[in-house]
Amino acid sequence: MFSIELYFLPFFLISSATDTGAQNVITESTGDSVFLPCYSPFNLSDEVYFKWIKSGGQIFCNYRIQNKNISNLNCESRFKVNTDPFGLILPDVKSSDAGVYNCSVSRLIPPPILEDFTAVILQVKVPVALVVKQMNSSNASCIHLLCSLEGLSPEQVNFTWSQESVVVHRHNNSNITIMNSTLRLCKPDWNDGDTFTCQASYSSNHTLYNNSITVNANITESISRLIIVGSSIGACLGLVFIIALSIVCYKRKKKANSTGSIVFTNKIYENFNDLTPRPSFQPSARLNTTTNPRRSPRGTVQSQREECIYEN
């Protein structure tokens, strides 16, 4: 992959540095930490007001220092105030951090108010690279490729896609803020193992950047499998939930029905053998018993009264 290093700093930013006061030019690479100095001609016992402005922007940091004690701090979270020497620490430098930083110092106490300033020019080295990636696709028969030109200031970039040296797509980008291009193809326009090449033409310096990628169908197929497996698992869990909910509802309904009525299963035995007919009864009236004759061992006939069993 073709790669060079450029200093990412528009020339108009460099020219915006003031012509008086102290000036510094600092060069750092992306990802490094940088110290932005701010010189103060005043004594440590003086109360000094520091104010930082980046060219083309507003105040992003201001504070007061007296005897190395910081007060009234109001700075963006990325910047850390340093008191020895005076200045700011900026970690994890990005290409967008390049520019001219103006620091003004004002002595408030003792009067009269005196001012001084420092201009710091920050240049950021960014490796230029044309990156081609195969993105995830929900359709196993299609591929999605992304080509990005990184490390350059936004300019018009024209992209050309080719498959096995045959041009398949041209992207003339009129939007200078977009430095990438996408390619989507579905079968039969591609096969597993095909090589695609992205070419980017950078209009600022008329430089061509090229990079290639070999597509792999396993990526899209694995995504499709994950979607199918996830859908199946979700359906099974839903079915199990419905069955469990039905069982719980059935048990609650059964319990409610069982508590709604009372059933007695005690058995009451009545033996009518001890009952004797009373003379007051009418001759035609008969007890709710029947008499069955039976023979005794001696041959005499005896009467046997039946027992009634009631279940309550």
C-alpha positions in Angstrom: 0.0 0.0 0.0 1.3 3.4 -1.1 2.0 5.6 1.9 3.8 8.9 2.5 3.9 11.4 5.4 2.7 15.0 5.0 2.6 17.9 7.4 -1.1 18.6 7.9 -1.3 22.3 8.3 -3.0 24.8 5.9 -0.7 27.6 4.9 -3.3 30.3 5.8 -3.0 29.1 9.4 0.7 29.6 9.5 0.4 33.1 8.0 -2.2 34.0 10.7 0.5 34.0 13.4 1.2 37.4 14.7 4.5 39.1 13.9 5.3 40.2 17.4 6.0 38.3 20.6 7.4 34.9 20.9 6.7 32.3 18.2 7.2 28.5 18.3 6.8 25.9 15.6 6.2 22.4 17.0 5.8 19.2 14.9 4.2 16.1 16.3 2.8 12.8 14.9 -0.8 11.7 15.4 -1.3 9.9 18.7 1.6 11.7 20.5 1.4 14.2 23.3 2.5 17.8 22.8 3.3 20.7 25.1 2.2 24.1 24.0 4.4 26.7 25.9 3.2 30.1 27.0 5.9 32.5 28.3 5.2 34.9 31.1 7.6 37.7 31.9 6.0 38.3 35.3 7.0 37.3 38.8 5.6 34.1 40.3 3.9 36.2 43.1 2.0 38.2 40.5 -1.6 37.2 39.7 -1.5 36.4 36.0 -4.5 35.8 33.7 -3.9 33.2 30.8 -6.1 33.1 27.7 -5.8 30.7 24.8 -7.3 31.1 21.4 -6.9 28.9 18.3 -6.8 30.7 14.9 -10.3 30.9 13.5 -11.9 29.9 16.7 -12.9 31.2 20.1 -11.3 31.0 23.6 -10.9 27.4 24.5 -9.0 27.8 27.7 -8.5 30.5 30.4 -7.3 30.5 34.0 -5.4 32.5 36.6 -2.1 31.5 38.2 -0.4 33.0 41.3 2.5 31.3 43.1 1.8 28.3 40.8 -1.7 27.9 42.2 -4.4 27.7 39.5 -7.8 29.4 39.9 -10.8 30.2 37.8 -10.0 27.3 35.5 -12.2 27.1 32.4 -10.7 24.8 29.7 -11.7 22.1 27.3 -11.4 18.7 28.8 -8.6 17.6 26.4 -6.2 20.2 27.7 -4.2 20.1 30.9 -2.7 23.2 32.5 1.0 23.1 33.3 2.6 25.5 35.8 6.3 24.7 35.4 6.9 25.8 32.7 3.7 27.6 31.9 1.7 26.1 29.0 -0.8 23.4 28.0 -0.4 19.7 27.6 -2.5 18.1 24.7 -2.5 14.3 24.7 -3.4 12.1 21.7 -2.8 14.6 19.0 -5.2 14.5 16.0 -4.8 16.0 12.5 -7.6 18.5 13.4 -5.4 19.9 16.2 -3.0 21.5 13.7 -3.1 25.2 13.7 -1.9 28.4 15.4 -2.4 28.7 19.1 -2.2 32.2 20.6 -1.7 32.6 24.3 -2.0 36.0 26.0 -0.9 36.7 29.5 -2.2 39.7 31.6 -0.8 40.7 35.0 -3.8 41.7 37.1 -2.1 42.2 40.5 -0.2 44.4 41.2 -1.4 47.1 38.9 -1.1 48.5 36.3 -2.3 45.7 34.0 0.4 44.5 31.7 0.1 42.1 28.7 2.3 39.8 26.7 1.6 36.9 24.3 3.0 33.8 22.7 2.1 32.2 19.3 2.6 28.5 18.9 2.3 26.8 15.4 1.4 23.2 15.7 2.1 20.9 12.7 0.8 17.3 12.8 2.4 14.6 10.8 -0.3 12.3 9.4 0.5 9.1 7.4 -1.4 9.1 4.1 -3.1 5.9 3.3 -5.8 4.5 1.0 -7.8 2.0 3.1 -10.1 -0.6 1.5 -12.4 -2.7 3.7 -15.0 -5.3 3.2 -18.1 -4.3 5.2 -20.7 -6.6 6.7 -23.7 -7.4 4.5 -27.0 -8.9 5.5 -27.4 -10.5 2.1 -25.1 -13.5 1.5 -25.2 -13.0 -2.2 -23.9 -9.4 -2.1 -20.7 -7.6 -1.0 -20.1 -4.1 0.3 -16.7 -2.5 -0.1 -15.5 0.8 1.4 -12.5 2.8 0.1 -11.2 5.8 2.2 -8.4 8.2 1.7 -7.0 9.1 5.1 -4.4 11.6 6.3 -5.0 14.5 3.8 -6.9 17.7 4.1 -10.4 17.6 2.6 -10.2 18.1 -1.2 -12.0 16.8 -4.2 -11.2 13.1 -4.7 -12.2 10.9 -7.7 -12.5 7.2 -7.1 -12.3 4.3 -9.6 -13.2 0.7 -8.9 -11.9 -2.1 -11.0 -12.4 -5.9 -10.8 -9.5 -8.0 -12.2 -8.3 -4.9 -14.1 -11.7 -4.2 -15.5 -13.4 -0.9 -14.5 -16.7 -1.6 -12.8 -17.5 1.8 -11.2 -16.4 5.4 -11.3 -17.2 7.9 -8.5 -16.5 11.6 -9.3 -16.9 13.2 -5.9 -18.0 16.8 -5.9 -18.3 17.0 -2.1 -14.9 17.9 -0.8 -15.9 16.8 2.8 -16.4 13.2 1.7 -13.1 11.3 1.2 -14.5 7.8 0.6 -16.4 5.7 -1.9 -18.5 2.5 -1.6 -19.0 -0.4 -4.0 -22.0 -2.8 -3.8 -22.2 -5.9 -6.0 -24.5 -8.9 -6.0 -24.0 -12.3 -7.7 -23.4 -13.2 -10.4 -21.3 -10.0 -10.7 -18.7 -11.3 -8.2 -17.2 -14.6 -7.0 -15.4 -15.6 -3.8 -11.7 -14.8 -4.2 -12.1 -12.0 -6.7 -9.7 -9.0 -6.3 -11.0 -5.5 -6.4 -8.8 -2.4 -6.7 -9.7 1.1 -5.6 -7.9 4.1 -7.1 -8.2 7.6 -5.7 -7.1 10.7 -7.5 -6.4 13.6 -5.1 -7.0 16.8 -6.9 -4.8 19.1 -4.7 -1.5 17.5 -5.8 -2.8 15.3 -8.7 -1.6 12.2 -6.9 -2.9 8.7 -7.5 -3.3 6.2 -4.6 -4.1 2.5 -5.2 -5.1 -0.3 -2.9 -6.6 -3.8 -3.5 -8.7 -6.3 -1.6 -9.6 -9.9 -2.1 -13.3 -10.5 -1.2 -14.3 -13.4 1.0 -17.8 -14.8 0.9 -17.4 -16.4 4.3 -17.9 -12.9 5.9 -21.4 -12.4 4.4 -22.3 -16.1 4.9 -21.3 -16.0 8.5 -23.5 -12.9 9.1 -26.4 -14.7 7.4 -25.9 -17.7 9.6 -25.9 -15.6 12.7 -29.1 -13.9 11.6 -30.8 -17.3 11.0 -29.5 -18.9 14.2 -30.5 -15.8 16.2 -34.0 -15.9 14.7 -34.4 -19.6 15.5 -33.3 -19.1 19.1 -35.7 -16.2 19.5 -38.6 -18.3 18.2 -37.8 -21.2 20.5 -37.5 -18.9 23.5 -40.9 -17.3 22.6 -42.5 -20.8 22.3 -41.1 -21.9 25.7 -42.4 -18.7 27.3 -45.9 -19.2 25.9 -46.0 -22.9 27.1 -44.8 -21.9 30.6 -47.3 -19.1 30.7 -50.1 -21.4 29.7 -49.1 -23.9 32.4 -49.1 -21.2 35.1 -52.5 -20.0 34.0 -54.0 -23.5 34.0 -52.7 -24.2 37.5 -54.1 -21.0 38.9 -57.5 -21.7 37.3 -57.6 -25.2 38.7 -56.7 -23.9 42.2 -59.4 -21.3 42.0 -62.1 -23.9 41.0 -61.0 -26.2 43.9 -61.4 -23.5 46.5 -64.9 -22.5 45.2 -66.8 -25.6 46.6 -66.4 -27.8 49.7 -66.7 -31.6 49.4 -67.2 -33.8 52.5 -66.1 -37.4 52.3 -66.9 -38.4 55.8 -69.0 -41.6 55.9 -71.8 -42.0 58.5 -72.9 -45.4 59.5 -76.4 -46.1 60.8 -77.3 -49.3 62.4 -81.0 -50.0 62.7 -80.6 -53.1 64.8 -81.1 -51.2 68.0 -84.3 -49.5 66.9 -87.5 -51.0 68.3 -90.9 -50.3 67.0 -93.0 -48.0 69.1 -96.6 -48.8 69.9 -97.7 -45.3 68.8 -96.8 -46.0 65.2 -99.6 -46.9 62.9 -99.7 -50.5 61.9 -99.5 -49.5 58.3 -96.3 -47.4 58.9 -93.1 -49.2 58.3 -89.6 -48.2 59.1 -87.1 -47.5 56.3 -85.7 -51.0 56.9 -86.3 -54.3 55.4 -86.2 -57.6 57.3 -84.6 -60.6 55.7 -84.9 -63.9 57.3 -81.9 -66.0 57.9 -81.3 -69.3 59.6 -79.3 -69.7 62.7 -77.0 -72.5 63.3 -79.8 -74.2 65.4 -82.2 -74.1 62.5 -84.4 -71.3 63.8 -85.2 -68.3 61.6 -83.9 -65.0 62.8 -84.5 -61.5 61.3 -81.6 -59.4 60.1 -81.8 -55.6 59.8 -79.9 -53.8 57.0 -77.4 -51.1 57.8 -77.6 -47.8 55.8 -74.4 -46.0 55.0 -74.6 -42.3 54.1 -71.7 -40.4 52.6 -71.7 -36.8 53.6 
